[in-house]
Amino acid sequence: MLQLSAHWFLKAAEFGDHRPIWKLRFPRLPIREIAYVGDFSIRLVAPIRDQMANAQGPNFMKNTLKLAAAAAALAMSGTAIAGSSDGKIQIKALATLVAPDGKITSFELDDIGLPAGTQTKADDNFVPTIAAEYFFTPNISLETICCVTQHDVTGTGPLDGAGLVSNANIIPATLTAKYHFGDGSGFKPYVGAGPTYFIFIDEKAGATAQALGATRQKMNDKVGFALQAGFDLPINDKGLGLSVDAKRYFVNTTARWFAGDTEVLRTRHRIDPWVVSAGLAYRF
């Protein structure tokens, strides 16, 4: 559940007057709260540092904090980049849930002899994301995203829990054309669609696959398609706002396992992830 609240506080040493604090809370995400203070500064309120590290690992925590710092620097640079609610460019700093499918759609080669009914699934992941958007008109824009997400693939059915693919890093290069409803002020829902290209990096054979003799694993890079819907909600008239976005990707890939130089297993998989994001937007 997404929560938005406003509070007032007095911090004379920093501001000398009362300023509103807008808080966007993510109760179930590692980034629990993003707070917007007054009209020029942002701070990230995260869980206890060691709990966050244990939950998602040091790299996620480090990257998330870097992303929040970048968003704060952008919003605070009003004198260098004048924010505007009808600007041509919008940058977003988001917390993102990536929830792929991972099921096998066909077996193309099986020299291992997998049990009948073998199936697979991919795990979910939370990652920080940057989105960049250019508005051609108040209602039409193009958007691209920048993120890397890591996933493991495990067996279900007779191979329930078996580690088949380990640490598959994916860059989901995506470009969507978006249509924004309304007159450009206030609540701005939108829909979008466009191509995507999934790039797989440094994937490895999982523990069970290695035990079965696989020494190497490879996922094919693939072209796919994405549908998108969401909304932007301005906080002020200086370009700062909140953004919530959902994408559904339609991508298949081929997975290969090798014993030395010999291919021993080849399967087709449906990835088709849901990608749900929320965070801050800055338009100028």
N, C-alpha and C positions, 0 to 999 in steps of 0.2 A: 504494500500500500504506500502511496505517495502522500506526504503530508506537507502542507505549506502553512506557515504561521508568521505573524509579525509581532515584534516586541519593541519596547522603547527602553533606552537605558541612558545613564549619565556617566560620561567618562571625560571629565573636564581636562585632564592631563593630555588626552589625545585629540578631543574634538572641541571642547569648550562649550558644548551645548548638547541638547538631546538629538539623537539620530535614530531612525528606525532600523531594526534588524529583520531582514526577511530570511527565513530559514526554509530550505528544501530538505526534507528528511527522507532517508531510504532505510526503513527499519530492518529490512532483511538483507541489505547489501553491506559489503565491507566498508564502503564509504557511507557512514551513517547519516551525515548531515553536511550540507553546504550552506554557509550563511553569507548573506549579502548585507553589508553594513552601510547604511546611509546611501550616498550617491557616488562613492568612489573607492571603497575598499572591500575585499572579499577575504574570508578566512575559511579554512577547512577544519571541521570538528570530526575527528576520527576516533575509533575505539582505542582502548589501551594498546600501545605500540606492540607489546609482545603478543597480545591476543591476536592482533591483526596478522602479525608475522606467522604465528602458528596456523592460522586459518588459511592463508593464501600464499605464504612464502615471502621472503624478503624482497624479491623482485617486484611482486605486485604492489607491495607497500611503497617501495621506492618510486616506481613509475607513477602510481596514483598521486603521491605527494608532489612529484615533479609536474604532473599535469595540472594539479590545483594551483601550484605556484605560477605556472604559465598563464592560466586563466586570470589569476589575480593581477599579474603584471599587465596583461592586456587591458583589463578594465580600469586600472589605475593610470593608464597612459592617455587619459582624455585630452591632455594638451597636445600630444603628438598625433593621435588618431581620434578625431572628433566622432563620438558615437551619435547615431541617428536611427530612429525607429523605421525610417524608410531608406536606409543606406543600401548600396549595391552589394556589399559583401557582409557575410555573417560567419562567424567562427563559433564553434560549440566545443565545450569540454564536458564529456559525458562519462557516467559510470554505466557499463554495458554487461548484460547477461547474454551469453552465447549458448544456445541449447540445441545442439545438432541431433540428428537421428542416428545414422551410422549403420543401418540395417543392410544385410547382404541381399542384393536383388538377383544375382546369378553367380554360379561357380563356373569359371572358364578353364581352370586347371587345378587338379588336386592329386598330387603325388604323395601327400602325407597320409591321406585316408581319414579325413575328418568324419566323426560320427554323423549319422543321418539326423536331420533336424537342427544342425549347428546354425546359430545365428549370432549377430553381434550388435553392440550398442556403443555409442560414444558418450563420454562424460561431458557435463556442463562446465562452464568457466565464467568468471567475472573478470573483465579487463577494462582499463581506461581507454577512451576513444576520443580522437579529435575529428571534427567534421568541418569542412569548408564549403561555403555555398555562395553562388553568384546569382543575383537577381537581374534578369533581363527586363522584366516588367514587375509591377507590384504583385502579380499573381503567378509568374512563371520563373523558375530558377533551375539551376543545375547544382547538384551536391555530390561531393566525394568524401570518403572517410579514410582515416589512417589508424590502423590498430593491428596488433598481432595477438592471436589467441592460440592457446596450447591445449591439446586434448589427447586422451588415451582411448583406445578401443579395446573392449573386453568381450568375452564370449557370453552368450546366453544359451539356454537349453542344455544339451549334454555337456557343453564346455562353459557352464555358468561361472563367471568370475575369472576365466582364463585371460591372462594378459597377452594380447595379440599385437597391438601397436602401442608404442610408448613415446610420449612427448612429441607428437606431431604438431609442429608450429605452422599456423595457417595465416597468410596475408590475404584477406578477402577484398581485393581491389574492386571497388564498386563506383559506378557513376549513375546517378538517378536524375531523371527529369521530374520536377515537382510542380504541382498546381496548388496554389494557396487560395483558399476560399475567403470571401469577405472583401471589405474595402481597404484592408491594410492596417487597420487600427484594432487594438484590443486582442481578444482571443483569435488565433489564426490557425485553424485546422488545415491540413494538407494531405494530399495523396501523391504517390510517385511510383516510378518504375524505371528499370534500366538494366544494363548488362553488368555482369560481375566476372572476375577471373580469380579463381582460388589458386594460390601459390603455396605449395607444401615445402617446408624447410626442415631438414635435419630429423626426419622421422626415423624411428628405430623399431626393431622387432621387440615385442613384449617378452616378459619372462617365460611365459608358457611356450610361445613360439620358439624362443631360443632353446628351451628344453627339448623341443621336438626336432631340433637340428637347424632351424633358420638362423643364419648369421647376419642377414641384411634384409631391410624392408623398404619399399618405395611406394609412394602414393603419386598418381599422375596429376599434374596441374590440369585444371578444367575450366571451361567457360560455362557460365550459367546465367540465371536471370533472377532479379529481385523485385518484389513488390514492397511498397512502403506506405505507412500512414502515421500521422502524429499531429502535434500542435506546438506552436510557440506562443508564449504568454509574456508580453512586455512587463517589466517591473517599473521602468521609468521611461522618460522620453529621450534618454541619452544612449539608447541602443542596447541596454542590458535587459535580459529576459530569461525565462525558464523554458526548457524544451523537453518534450517527451516524444520518443520515436520508437516505432516497431517495424521491423523488416522481416519478410519471409523469403528465404533464398531457395532456389530450386537448382541444385547442383548434384551431379553424380560423378563418381571417380572410380578408377581401377586401382586395387591394392595388390602388390606383388611381394612375395616372400622368396628369398634366395638362400640356398645352402652353398656357400662358396660362390661360384659363378653360375650355378644351375638354378633356374627358376623351379620352385617346387609347389607353389600355391598362387593362384590368381583369382581374385573375386571382384565383382562389381558391387559398389555400395551407393546407397542413397544418403547424402549428407543432409540436405534440406533444413538448415538450422533456422530457428527463430532467434532474432537478435533484437533485444529490447533495451533501450537506453533512456536515461534521464540525466539532466544536468543544467548547466548555464550556457546561455548564448549571448554573443556580443555582436551587434550589427553596426556598421559604419560605412 
